[in-house]
Amino acid sequence: MKKIFLQIIRAFYPPFIVYVFQYLAQIFGNVYFRYKHFDSPMHFLGGVSMAMTAYFLLQIAEEQKWLVIKKKTVSLLLIILFAVFMAVVWEFHEFLMDQFFDTHMQPSNFDTMKDLFLGMFGSFLAGIFLMRKKTSTS
């Protein structure tokens, strides 16, 4: 059981790395104020990293025989849905930060929609890559 728990924790390393990178870039380089569009690649990479996490979680679930997915398209859809859900949760976080701490993380509806699209696009590309990789190693 401890091994499975550690595998699940490791599955979340990719988004944790992206989060720490953007946090340190802001703390030490003030990048969000110096580079107007720094936010865009971070949301794209967030989608990629969440797709990786979903892929790793699906692998764990299949190894443990918690579920069996026979179609790659279903796995791809689950990966994208997981990443999009996490992007929505992140946008809720930004909204709440703006409301309670006056942070201006969501300057416009356009920015929010762009962020969601970039996260979804990143997860789609990463999901396709990971599914192709899985086929070649299977």
C-alpha positions as CSV (number, residue, x, y, z in Angstrom):
1,M,0.0,0.0,0.0
2,K,2.9,2.4,0.8
3,K,4.4,1.7,-2.6
4,I,1.1,2.7,-4.4
5,F,0.8,5.8,-2.3
6,L,4.4,6.8,-3.3
7,Q,3.6,6.1,-6.9
8,I,0.5,8.4,-6.7
9,I,2.6,11.2,-5.0
10,R,5.3,10.8,-7.8
11,A,2.5,11.1,-10.4
12,F,2.0,14.7,-9.3
13,Y,5.7,15.7,-9.7
14,P,5.3,17.3,-13.2
15,P,2.7,19.9,-12.1
16,F,4.6,20.5,-8.9
17,I,7.7,21.3,-10.9
18,V,5.9,23.7,-13.2
19,Y,4.3,25.4,-10.2
20,V,7.6,25.8,-8.4
21,F,9.3,27.1,-11.5
22,Q,6.7,29.8,-12.1
23,Y,6.6,30.7,-8.4
24,L,10.4,31.1,-8.2
25,A,10.5,32.9,-11.6
26,Q,8.0,35.4,-10.1
27,I,9.8,35.7,-6.7
28,F,13.3,36.2,-8.1
29,G,12.6,37.7,-11.6
30,N,9.2,39.4,-11.2
31,V,8.4,37.8,-14.6
32,Y,4.6,38.3,-14.6
33,F,5.2,42.0,-14.5
34,R,8.3,42.2,-16.7
35,Y,7.0,39.8,-19.4
36,K,3.3,40.4,-20.2
37,H,2.8,36.9,-21.8
38,F,4.7,34.8,-19.3
39,D,1.4,33.4,-18.1
40,S,0.6,31.8,-21.5
41,P,3.4,29.2,-21.6
42,M,2.8,28.5,-17.9
43,H,-0.8,27.5,-18.6
44,F,0.3,25.4,-21.6
45,L,2.9,23.6,-19.5
46,G,0.3,23.2,-16.7
47,G,-1.9,21.3,-19.2
48,V,1.1,19.2,-20.3
49,S,2.1,18.4,-16.7
50,M,-1.5,17.6,-15.7
51,A,-1.8,15.3,-18.7
52,M,1.4,13.5,-17.6
53,T,-0.1,13.2,-14.1
54,A,-3.3,11.7,-15.5
55,Y,-1.3,9.3,-17.6
56,F,0.7,8.1,-14.6
57,L,-2.4,7.8,-12.5
58,L,-4.1,5.7,-15.3
59,Q,-1.0,3.5,-15.4
60,I,-1.2,2.9,-11.6
61,A,-4.9,2.2,-11.8
62,E,-4.3,-0.4,-14.6
63,E,-1.4,-2.0,-12.9
64,Q,-3.5,-2.4,-9.7
65,K,-6.3,-3.7,-11.8
66,W,-8.6,-1.0,-10.5
67,L,-9.8,-0.4,-14.0
68,V,-9.2,-1.7,-17.5
69,I,-9.3,0.6,-20.5
70,K,-9.2,-1.2,-23.8
71,K,-9.4,1.8,-26.2
72,K,-6.6,4.4,-26.4
73,T,-9.2,7.0,-27.3
74,V,-10.8,6.5,-23.9
75,S,-7.5,6.9,-22.1
76,L,-6.8,10.1,-24.2
77,L,-10.2,11.5,-23.3
78,L,-9.7,10.8,-19.6
79,I,-6.3,12.4,-19.7
80,I,-7.7,15.6,-21.3
81,L,-10.7,15.7,-19.0
82,F,-8.5,15.4,-15.9
83,A,-6.2,18.2,-17.2
84,V,-9.2,20.5,-18.2
85,F,-10.8,19.9,-14.8
86,M,-7.5,20.9,-13.1
87,A,-7.3,24.0,-15.3
88,V,-10.8,25.0,-14.2
89,V,-9.8,24.5,-10.5
90,W,-6.8,26.7,-11.1
91,E,-8.9,29.4,-12.7
92,F,-11.2,29.2,-9.6
93,H,-8.1,29.7,-7.5
94,E,-7.1,32.8,-9.5
95,F,-10.6,34.1,-9.2
96,L,-10.7,33.7,-5.5
97,M,-7.2,35.2,-5.1
98,D,-8.5,38.3,-7.0
99,Q,-11.6,38.5,-4.9
100,F,-10.0,38.1,-1.5
101,F,-6.5,39.4,-2.0
102,D,-6.9,41.9,-4.9
103,T,-4.1,40.1,-6.9
104,H,-5.4,40.8,-10.5
105,M,-4.6,37.3,-11.7
106,Q,-7.6,37.4,-14.1
107,P,-7.5,40.8,-15.8
108,S,-10.3,39.8,-18.3
109,N,-12.6,37.1,-19.4
110,F,-10.4,36.8,-22.5
111,D,-7.4,36.0,-20.3
112,T,-9.3,33.3,-18.4
113,M,-10.6,31.7,-21.7
114,K,-7.1,31.9,-23.2
115,D,-5.6,30.2,-20.1
116,L,-8.2,27.4,-20.2
117,F,-7.6,26.9,-23.9
118,L,-3.9,26.7,-23.5
119,G,-4.2,24.2,-20.7
120,M,-6.5,22.1,-22.8
121,F,-4.3,22.3,-25.9
122,G,-1.2,21.4,-23.8
123,S,-3.0,18.4,-22.4
124,F,-4.3,17.3,-25.8
125,L,-0.8,17.4,-27.3
126,A,0.8,15.7,-24.3
127,G,-2.0,13.1,-24.3
128,I,-1.5,12.2,-27.9
129,F,2.3,12.0,-27.4
130,L,1.9,9.8,-24.3
131,M,-0.6,7.5,-26.0
132,R,1.7,7.0,-29.0
133,K,4.6,6.3,-26.6
134,K,2.4,3.8,-24.7
135,T,1.7,2.0,-28.0
136,S,5.3,1.8,-29.0
137,T,6.4,0.4,-25.6
138,S,3.4,-2.0,-25.2
